[in-house]
Structure formats: C-alpha cells, structure tokens
C-alpha cells in the first residue's frame, strides 16, 4: 500500500503544481498609508503607489495666479476638514490644468506631511468609480481623486454614474474624498454631441440639460486660457533661472519665440518642451 502511494506521489505533486499555476494571484491589499500618490488599476482592483510623481513646482506655474489661489484655498479647507467643492479645471490644451492639481497636492503635503493622498483614475475606468470610492472611504484618509482629460462622447452613458457619485446619488461622495477633473470642454460634452441632442430629441431643451448638467456637479469651475507672449516669456525665464540654464535673455526669448512658431501654439506645455530642448543642448539635467 505504501509503495502504491509513493508511486502516486509524483503525479499528485504535478497536479498540485498545475492547480497552483492556474489559480489567480492573491489580490494585493490597498494600503493608502504606503505612499502619498496612487494610480487606480481597475482591472486588478489595486491602488498602485507612485513614489515619484511627475510634477512641476507650484511657483514655476506662471500666468495662472488666480487659479492657484482659488484651488489652494479649496484644497486647504478640504485638508483641514472644512467644506470644500469638487473642481472642474477646463480650458485650452497645455495651460497647466493637470500640473496645478499635482503641484497643489505637493504644496499642501509640504505644509503638513501626509495631509492628503492623490489618487488618479483614468477616464476609461470611470464606471468603476463607485467601487473605488468605497475603498477610499474605508481607508479614512483624506484623498484628492483626480481624473485628467475627462470628457464624454456620443453613446457614452458612464457620465450618468459620475453624476450620481458627485451629487444626488443615495450614497454620494464620501466626506474624506474630493474630486478634481480636467477637461478641454467646459461642459465635458463634445459640441456636436450637444447639437445632435438639440436637433433630434423630442424635447431639445431637456435633452441638452441632461447632457450638460454633469458639469453642474462641480461646485468650482476654473477656466484656463491661452497665454500672452509676455507671460510665455515669464514662464521660460522662470524655468531657465530655476534650472541654471545660462543664456542671454535676448537669445532665450528669440529662440523661445521661434519655438512657438514651429509648434503653432503658445502655452505652458510648449514652454516646458522648449526648456527640455535647451537643457538637452546644454547637457544639463532637469530636476
């Protein structure tokens, strides 16, 4: 009998190993004390810690002083446990909408270590938002939930779940979470989407109202617009000083102006790309 069992043992071990390989990996636990910033991985139900956030110092963001002041006050109140609003940062591309959110998170945490967590959710994962909010609520940590480039197109119904979560749903937004989103669209909907509703719906005004009312769930709207050439030069010169890029101001401005012509636009993002070009030429590292 013993010999029979010994003969079966290798086969049983192979079966056990095969079953172990087939079994799904153990689910990682979500620990919001592990870092100050995370990216929501919806497929694995996991908050991936981010040790080094890709961001620019708040003082280097020029031409948006009013937006910085308003967002700072709102974020500081939230961190202090006071009432604060969800914020929609909308406007032209490359004007600092996402940069200001990441920089503001760093500023608040510099004033009080660990005051806020920053969690980024990707646009395509918005349908999982209610589940993520439940995780964040259970953690108890004050969290800025951030979605970059949020917008909705035709046949996209996920905006309805976002509306319920932000305001009006039976659960709503947890007290320890605030939602910040950036978008190129003020109402988060494409203009042709709104016009289509207006032309095809039985009651056009009600149909359009349904589509654009999502943005009303954000108590704070901050507009970001194209910058003037003077502000553009201020941004360039601020970066050059910060990173020790020694170049005569006249030459720096001339090259910066030429750079905007080749890019066909003038913005904070274009300024940063120009600075990376100059730093590369000089053999200097940024950061």
LUMVO-297450 format. One record per residue (C-alpha): residue number from 0; residue in three letters; chain; x, y, z. Coordinates in nm, 4 decimals. Example, Ala and Ser with C-alpha at 12.3 -4.5 7.8 and 13.67 -1.06 7.14 Angstrom:
2
{0 'ALA' 'A' {1.2300 -0.4500 0.7800}}
{1 'SER' 'A' {1.3670 -0.1060 0.7140}}
//
This chain:
287
{0 'UNK' 'A' {0.0000 0.0000 0.0000}}
{1 'UNK' 'A' {0.2841 0.2301 0.0889}}
{2 'UNK' 'A' {0.4554 0.1593 -0.2422}}
{3 'UNK' 'A' {0.1365 0.2444 -0.4313}}
{4 'UNK' 'A' {0.1146 0.5800 -0.2514}}
{5 'UNK' 'A' {0.4818 0.6500 -0.3196}}
{6 'UNK' 'A' {0.4209 0.5820 -0.6879}}
{7 'UNK' 'A' {0.1254 0.8217 -0.6904}}
{8 'UNK' 'A' {0.3079 1.0973 -0.5051}}
{9 'UNK' 'A' {0.4916 1.2489 -0.8079}}
{10 'UNK' 'A' {0.1675 1.2630 -1.0061}}
{11 'UNK' 'A' {-0.0151 1.4291 -0.7167}}
{12 'UNK' 'A' {0.2620 1.6854 -0.6855}}
{13 'UNK' 'A' {0.2387 1.7664 -1.0569}}
{14 'UNK' 'A' {-0.1388 1.8087 -1.0275}}
{15 'UNK' 'A' {-0.0993 2.0352 -0.7227}}
{16 'UNK' 'A' {0.1609 2.2477 -0.9020}}
{17 'UNK' 'A' {-0.0608 2.2768 -1.2080}}
{18 'UNK' 'A' {-0.3579 2.3844 -0.9976}}
{19 'UNK' 'A' {-0.1410 2.6413 -0.8214}}
{20 'UNK' 'A' {-0.0326 2.7876 -1.1551}}
{21 'UNK' 'A' {-0.3945 2.8039 -1.2715}}
{22 'UNK' 'A' {-0.5150 2.9770 -0.9569}}
{23 'UNK' 'A' {-0.5472 3.3559 -0.9791}}
{24 'UNK' 'A' {-0.2768 3.5526 -0.7988}}
{25 'UNK' 'A' {-0.3574 3.6685 -0.4493}}
{26 'UNK' 'A' {-0.5257 4.0092 -0.4515}}
{27 'UNK' 'A' {-0.2998 4.2879 -0.3328}}
{28 'UNK' 'A' {-0.4215 4.4857 -0.0385}}
{29 'UNK' 'A' {-0.4887 4.8576 -0.0808}}
{30 'UNK' 'A' {-0.2881 5.0498 0.1779}}
{31 'UNK' 'A' {-0.3257 5.4265 0.1450}}
{32 'UNK' 'A' {-0.0543 5.4815 0.4016}}
{33 'UNK' 'A' {0.2012 5.3246 0.1653}}
{34 'UNK' 'A' {0.2510 5.6479 -0.0313}}
{35 'UNK' 'A' {0.1055 5.9923 -0.0949}}
{36 'UNK' 'A' {0.0072 5.9255 -0.4572}}
{37 'UNK' 'A' {-0.1567 5.6315 -0.6339}}
{38 'UNK' 'A' {-0.2940 5.5264 -0.9716}}
{39 'UNK' 'A' {-0.6143 5.3203 -0.9706}}
{40 'UNK' 'A' {-0.5637 4.9921 -1.1577}}
{41 'UNK' 'A' {-0.9251 4.8941 -1.2153}}
{42 'UNK' 'A' {-0.8570 4.5532 -1.3715}}
{43 'UNK' 'A' {-0.6631 4.4309 -1.0688}}
{44 'UNK' 'A' {-0.8698 4.6282 -0.8158}}
{45 'UNK' 'A' {-0.5500 4.7840 -0.6877}}
{46 'UNK' 'A' {-0.4201 5.1284 -0.5933}}
{47 'UNK' 'A' {-0.0681 5.1332 -0.7373}}
{48 'UNK' 'A' {0.1632 5.3510 -0.5236}}
{49 'UNK' 'A' {0.3556 5.6217 -0.7116}}
{50 'UNK' 'A' {0.6819 5.7081 -0.5386}}
{51 'UNK' 'A' {0.7917 5.9897 -0.7691}}
{52 'UNK' 'A' {0.5087 6.1998 -0.9075}}
{53 'UNK' 'A' {0.5704 6.3688 -1.2423}}
{54 'UNK' 'A' {0.5040 6.7302 -1.1490}}
{55 'UNK' 'A' {0.6297 7.0867 -1.1647}}
{56 'UNK' 'A' {0.6783 7.3089 -0.8607}}
{57 'UNK' 'A' {0.3781 7.5345 -0.7981}}
{58 'UNK' 'A' {0.5892 7.8521 -0.8064}}
{59 'UNK' 'A' {0.7026 7.7718 -1.1606}}
{60 'UNK' 'A' {0.3461 7.7737 -1.2922}}
{61 'UNK' 'A' {0.3051 8.1269 -1.4257}}
{62 'UNK' 'A' {0.0083 8.3147 -1.5675}}
{63 'UNK' 'A' {-0.2474 8.1276 -1.3546}}
{64 'UNK' 'A' {-0.2120 8.3078 -1.0223}}
{65 'UNK' 'A' {-0.5854 8.3433 -0.9627}}
{66 'UNK' 'A' {-0.6482 7.9766 -1.0366}}
{67 'UNK' 'A' {-0.3677 7.8764 -0.7996}}
{68 'UNK' 'A' {-0.5103 8.0893 -0.5177}}
{69 'UNK' 'A' {-0.8648 7.9573 -0.5584}}
{70 'UNK' 'A' {-0.7609 7.5929 -0.5843}}
{71 'UNK' 'A' {-0.5212 7.6256 -0.2914}}
{72 'UNK' 'A' {-0.7927 7.7692 -0.0662}}
{73 'UNK' 'A' {-1.0378 7.4968 -0.1657}}
{74 'UNK' 'A' {-0.7833 7.2172 -0.1187}}
{75 'UNK' 'A' {-0.6587 7.3577 0.2120}}
{76 'UNK' 'A' {-1.0130 7.3729 0.3501}}
{77 'UNK' 'A' {-1.0666 7.0117 0.2498}}
{78 'UNK' 'A' {-0.7401 6.9052 0.4153}}
{79 'UNK' 'A' {-0.8470 7.0889 0.7321}}
{80 'UNK' 'A' {-1.1791 6.9040 0.7440}}
{81 'UNK' 'A' {-1.3862 7.2025 0.6300}}
{82 'UNK' 'A' {-1.6449 7.2071 0.3493}}
{83 'UNK' 'A' {-1.4923 7.2191 0.0005}}
{84 'UNK' 'A' {-1.6101 7.1747 -0.3567}}
{85 'UNK' 'A' {-1.5378 6.9309 -0.6358}}
{86 'UNK' 'A' {-1.3422 7.1214 -0.9002}}
{87 'UNK' 'A' {-1.3538 7.1205 -1.2795}}
{88 'UNK' 'A' {-1.0473 7.2720 -1.4453}}
{89 'UNK' 'A' {-1.1337 7.3382 -1.8077}}
{90 'UNK' 'A' {-0.9791 7.5202 -2.0999}}
{91 'UNK' 'A' {-0.7091 7.5220 -2.3639}}
{92 'UNK' 'A' {-0.4549 7.2429 -2.4024}}
{93 'UNK' 'A' {-0.1230 7.2775 -2.2228}}
{94 'UNK' 'A' {-0.2261 7.5622 -1.9950}}
{95 'UNK' 'A' {-0.1414 7.3898 -1.6652}}
{96 'UNK' 'A' {-0.4683 7.2219 -1.5652}}
{97 'UNK' 'A' {-0.3236 6.8872 -1.4605}}
{98 'UNK' 'A' {0.0045 7.0421 -1.3448}}
{99 'UNK' 'A' {-0.1716 7.2659 -1.0936}}
{100 'UNK' 'A' {-0.3565 6.9706 -0.9358}}
{101 'UNK' 'A' {-0.0372 6.7715 -0.8827}}
{102 'UNK' 'A' {0.1553 7.0775 -0.7664}}
{103 'UNK' 'A' {-0.1196 7.1782 -0.5233}}
{104 'UNK' 'A' {-0.1189 6.8312 -0.3695}}
{105 'UNK' 'A' {0.2554 6.8654 -0.3139}}
{106 'UNK' 'A' {0.2165 7.2132 -0.1626}}
{107 'UNK' 'A' {-0.0456 7.1005 0.0901}}
{108 'UNK' 'A' {0.1631 6.7994 0.1923}}
{109 'UNK' 'A' {0.4730 7.0180 0.2231}}
{110 'UNK' 'A' {0.2838 7.2249 0.4780}}
{111 'UNK' 'A' {0.1642 6.9177 0.6672}}
{112 'UNK' 'A' {0.3234 6.5843 0.5831}}
{113 'UNK' 'A' {0.0791 6.3199 0.4676}}
{114 'UNK' 'A' {-0.2207 6.5528 0.4838}}
{115 'UNK' 'A' {-0.3629 6.4308 0.1521}}
{116 'UNK' 'A' {-0.3419 6.1321 -0.0765}}
{117 'UNK' 'A' {-0.3673 6.1869 -0.4512}}
{118 'UNK' 'A' {-0.5386 5.9114 -0.6499}}
{119 'UNK' 'A' {-0.5588 5.9232 -1.0291}}
{120 'UNK' 'A' {-0.8379 5.7409 -1.2089}}
{121 'UNK' 'A' {-0.8234 5.7022 -1.5854}}
{122 'UNK' 'A' {-1.1120 5.8231 -1.7964}}
{123 'UNK' 'A' {-1.1945 5.4710 -1.9185}}
{124 'UNK' 'A' {-1.2248 5.3467 -1.5591}}
{125 'UNK' 'A' {-1.4988 5.5916 -1.4565}}
{126 'UNK' 'A' {-1.7579 5.3070 -1.4432}}
{127 'UNK' 'A' {-1.5586 5.1596 -1.1508}}
{128 'UNK' 'A' {-1.5714 5.4885 -0.9600}}
{129 'UNK' 'A' {-1.8362 5.3790 -0.7051}}
{130 'UNK' 'A' {-1.6215 5.0799 -0.6063}}
{131 'UNK' 'A' {-1.3083 5.2952 -0.5794}}
{132 'UNK' 'A' {-1.4913 5.5459 -0.3613}}
{133 'UNK' 'A' {-1.5925 5.2642 -0.1275}}
{134 'UNK' 'A' {-1.2244 5.1660 -0.0910}}
{135 'UNK' 'A' {-1.1213 5.5254 -0.0267}}
{136 'UNK' 'A' {-1.3986 5.5776 0.2246}}
{137 'UNK' 'A' {-1.2955 5.2674 0.4192}}
{138 'UNK' 'A' {-0.9344 5.3886 0.4306}}
{139 'UNK' 'A' {-1.0410 5.7059 0.6112}}
{140 'UNK' 'A' {-0.7554 5.9052 0.4571}}
{141 'UNK' 'A' {-0.8383 6.2417 0.3023}}
{142 'UNK' 'A' {-0.7965 6.1966 -0.0708}}
{143 'UNK' 'A' {-0.7976 6.4130 -0.3828}}
{144 'UNK' 'A' {-0.9402 6.1897 -0.6554}}
{145 'UNK' 'A' {-0.8107 6.3144 -0.9896}}
{146 'UNK' 'A' {-0.9226 6.2427 -1.3461}}
{147 'UNK' 'A' {-0.7251 6.4037 -1.6259}}
{148 'UNK' 'A' {-0.8816 6.4884 -1.9628}}
{149 'UNK' 'A' {-1.2350 6.3928 -1.8648}}
{150 'UNK' 'A' {-1.4923 6.4132 -2.1434}}
{151 'UNK' 'A' {-1.7783 6.2137 -2.2912}}
{152 'UNK' 'A' {-1.8845 6.1395 -2.6456}}
{153 'UNK' 'A' {-2.1925 6.0045 -2.8220}}
{154 'UNK' 'A' {-2.3420 5.6836 -2.6803}}
{155 'UNK' 'A' {-2.1276 5.7124 -2.3672}}
{156 'UNK' 'A' {-2.3540 5.6577 -2.0684}}
{157 'UNK' 'A' {-2.0859 5.6438 -1.7977}}
{158 'UNK' 'A' {-2.1410 6.0130 -1.7251}}
{159 'UNK' 'A' {-2.4665 5.9170 -1.5516}}
{160 'UNK' 'A' {-2.2856 5.7134 -1.2862}}
{161 'UNK' 'A' {-2.0431 6.0027 -1.2341}}
{162 'UNK' 'A' {-2.3330 6.2425 -1.1814}}
{163 'UNK' 'A' {-2.4808 6.0189 -0.9131}}
{164 'UNK' 'A' {-2.1495 5.9820 -0.7357}}
{165 'UNK' 'A' {-2.0644 6.3526 -0.7341}}
{166 'UNK' 'A' {-2.4014 6.4724 -0.6087}}
{167 'UNK' 'A' {-2.7522 6.3416 -0.5899}}
{168 'UNK' 'A' {-2.6955 5.9676 -0.5515}}
{169 'UNK' 'A' {-2.8115 5.7758 -0.2469}}
{170 'UNK' 'A' {-2.4525 5.7494 -0.1210}}
{171 'UNK' 'A' {-2.2883 6.0472 -0.2903}}
{172 'UNK' 'A' {-1.9275 6.1425 -0.2341}}
{173 'UNK' 'A' {-1.7570 6.0251 0.0886}}
{174 'UNK' 'A' {-1.6591 6.3045 0.3265}}
{175 'UNK' 'A' {-1.2912 6.2131 0.3009}}
{176 'UNK' 'A' {-1.2799 6.2377 -0.0808}}
{177 'UNK' 'A' {-1.2850 6.5367 -0.3149}}
{178 'UNK' 'A' {-1.2979 6.5036 -0.6938}}
{179 'UNK' 'A' {-1.0845 6.7164 -0.9287}}
{180 'UNK' 'A' {-1.1118 6.6777 -1.3059}}
{181 'UNK' 'A' {-0.9531 6.8487 -1.6045}}
{182 'UNK' 'A' {-1.1133 6.8835 -1.9448}}
{183 'UNK' 'A' {-1.0779 7.0779 -2.2671}}
{184 'UNK' 'A' {-1.4579 7.1085 -2.2642}}
{185 'UNK' 'A' {-1.6447 7.3321 -2.0238}}
{186 'UNK' 'A' {-1.9497 7.1035 -2.0149}}
{187 'UNK' 'A' {-1.7489 6.7804 -2.0590}}
{188 'UNK' 'A' {-1.9506 6.7006 -2.3729}}
{189 'UNK' 'A' {-1.8444 6.7500 -2.7346}}
{190 'UNK' 'A' {-2.0187 7.0419 -2.9034}}
{191 'UNK' 'A' {-2.1525 6.8151 -3.1829}}
{192 'UNK' 'A' {-2.2927 6.5837 -2.9150}}
{193 'UNK' 'A' {-2.4905 6.8693 -2.7613}}
{194 'UNK' 'A' {-2.6048 6.9950 -3.1019}}
{195 'UNK' 'A' {-2.7163 6.6459 -3.2019}}
{196 'UNK' 'A' {-2.9308 6.6212 -2.8893}}
{197 'UNK' 'A' {-3.0744 6.9628 -2.9637}}
{198 'UNK' 'A' {-3.1743 6.8627 -3.3189}}
{199 'UNK' 'A' {-3.3028 6.5075 -3.2637}}
{200 'UNK' 'A' {-3.4648 6.4990 -2.9194}}
{201 'UNK' 'A' {-3.8406 6.5277 -2.8693}}
{202 'UNK' 'A' {-3.7761 6.7925 -2.6064}}
{203 'UNK' 'A' {-3.4433 6.9505 -2.7088}}
{204 'UNK' 'A' {-3.4003 7.1721 -2.4030}}
{205 'UNK' 'A' {-3.4473 6.8812 -2.1611}}
{206 'UNK' 'A' {-3.2132 6.6572 -2.3603}}
{207 'UNK' 'A' {-2.9372 6.9158 -2.3641}}
{208 'UNK' 'A' {-2.9903 6.9893 -1.9954}}
{209 'UNK' 'A' {-2.9403 6.6209 -1.9185}}
{210 'UNK' 'A' {-2.6083 6.6195 -2.1026}}
{211 'UNK' 'A' {-2.4578 6.9411 -1.9670}}
{212 'UNK' 'A' {-2.5830 6.9085 -1.6095}}
{213 'UNK' 'A' {-2.2836 6.6899 -1.5210}}
{214 'UNK' 'A' {-2.0610 6.9961 -1.5036}}
{215 'UNK' 'A' {-2.3046 7.1496 -1.2548}}
{216 'UNK' 'A' {-2.1977 6.8809 -1.0067}}
{217 'UNK' 'A' {-1.8663 7.0615 -0.9781}}
{218 'UNK' 'A' {-1.9079 7.3480 -0.7347}}
{219 'UNK' 'A' {-1.5825 7.5054 -0.8511}}
{220 'UNK' 'A' {-1.5092 7.5894 -1.2152}}
{221 'UNK' 'A' {-1.1647 7.7195 -1.3087}}
{222 'UNK' 'A' {-1.1006 7.8376 -1.6637}}
{223 'UNK' 'A' {-0.7565 7.8144 -1.8266}}
{224 'UNK' 'A' {-0.6933 8.0158 -2.1401}}
{225 'UNK' 'A' {-0.4177 8.0740 -2.3921}}
{226 'UNK' 'A' {-0.1375 8.2876 -2.2537}}
{227 'UNK' 'A' {0.0114 8.6103 -2.3862}}
{228 'UNK' 'A' {0.3644 8.6317 -2.5213}}
{229 'UNK' 'A' {0.4789 8.8250 -2.2133}}
{230 'UNK' 'A' {0.3525 8.5507 -1.9812}}
{231 'UNK' 'A' {0.5124 8.2905 -2.2061}}
{232 'UNK' 'A' {0.8477 8.4680 -2.1691}}
{233 'UNK' 'A' {0.7988 8.4848 -1.7903}}
{234 'UNK' 'A' {0.7475 8.1085 -1.7803}}
{235 'UNK' 'A' {1.0561 8.0449 -1.9943}}
{236 'UNK' 'A' {1.2754 8.2778 -1.7874}}
{237 'UNK' 'A' {1.1473 8.1268 -1.4627}}
{238 'UNK' 'A' {1.2386 7.7767 -1.5769}}
{239 'UNK' 'A' {1.5798 7.8917 -1.7033}}
{240 'UNK' 'A' {1.6608 8.0506 -1.3678}}
{241 'UNK' 'A' {1.5349 7.7514 -1.1683}}
{242 'UNK' 'A' {1.7445 7.5014 -1.3627}}
{243 'UNK' 'A' {2.0544 7.7153 -1.4155}}
{244 'UNK' 'A' {2.0257 7.7462 -1.7934}}
{245 'UNK' 'A' {2.2607 8.0358 -1.8551}}
{246 'UNK' 'A' {2.1681 8.2093 -2.1789}}
{247 'UNK' 'A' {2.1342 8.5802 -2.2571}}
{248 'UNK' 'A' {1.7734 8.6907 -2.2164}}
{249 'UNK' 'A' {1.7553 8.8263 -2.5723}}
{250 'UNK' 'A' {1.8727 8.4976 -2.7192}}
{251 'UNK' 'A' {1.6478 8.2967 -2.4885}}
{252 'UNK' 'A' {1.3418 8.4984 -2.5901}}
{253 'UNK' 'A' {1.4247 8.4836 -2.9591}}
{254 'UNK' 'A' {1.4614 8.1084 -2.9533}}
{255 'UNK' 'A' {1.1517 8.0666 -2.7387}}
{256 'UNK' 'A' {0.9515 8.2736 -2.9865}}
{257 'UNK' 'A' {1.0836 8.0690 -3.2776}}
{258 'UNK' 'A' {0.9865 7.7516 -3.0907}}
{259 'UNK' 'A' {0.6233 7.8639 -3.0664}}
{260 'UNK' 'A' {0.6161 7.9252 -3.4435}}
{261 'UNK' 'A' {0.7317 7.5699 -3.5142}}
{262 'UNK' 'A' {0.4746 7.4321 -3.2690}}
{263 'UNK' 'A' {0.1897 7.6552 -3.3829}}
{264 'UNK' 'A' {0.0853 7.7331 -3.0252}}
{265 'UNK' 'A' {0.1959 7.9131 -2.7101}}
{266 'UNK' 'A' {0.1295 7.7539 -2.3712}}
{267 'UNK' 'A' {0.2911 7.6371 -2.0502}}
{268 'UNK' 'A' {0.3366 7.2908 -2.2007}}
{269 'UNK' 'A' {0.5131 7.4346 -2.5068}}
{270 'UNK' 'A' {0.7351 7.6384 -2.2725}}
{271 'UNK' 'A' {0.8341 7.3247 -2.0799}}
{272 'UNK' 'A' {0.9110 7.1386 -2.4024}}
{273 'UNK' 'A' {1.1317 7.4283 -2.5115}}
{274 'UNK' 'A' {1.3179 7.4214 -2.1797}}
{275 'UNK' 'A' {1.3794 7.0474 -2.2197}}
{276 'UNK' 'A' {1.5263 7.1189 -2.5636}}
{277 'UNK' 'A' {1.7599 7.3891 -2.4267}}
{278 'UNK' 'A' {1.8619 7.1793 -2.1263}}
{279 'UNK' 'A' {1.9421 6.8867 -2.3557}}
{280 'UNK' 'A' {2.1593 7.1079 -2.5748}}
{281 'UNK' 'A' {2.3475 7.2328 -2.2677}}
{282 'UNK' 'A' {2.3872 6.8846 -2.1273}}
{283 'UNK' 'A' {2.2017 6.9737 -1.8087}}
{284 'UNK' 'A' {1.9510 6.7609 -1.6217}}
{285 'UNK' 'A' {1.6165 6.8949 -1.5082}}
{286 'UNK' 'A' {1.5146 6.8163 -1.1505}}
//
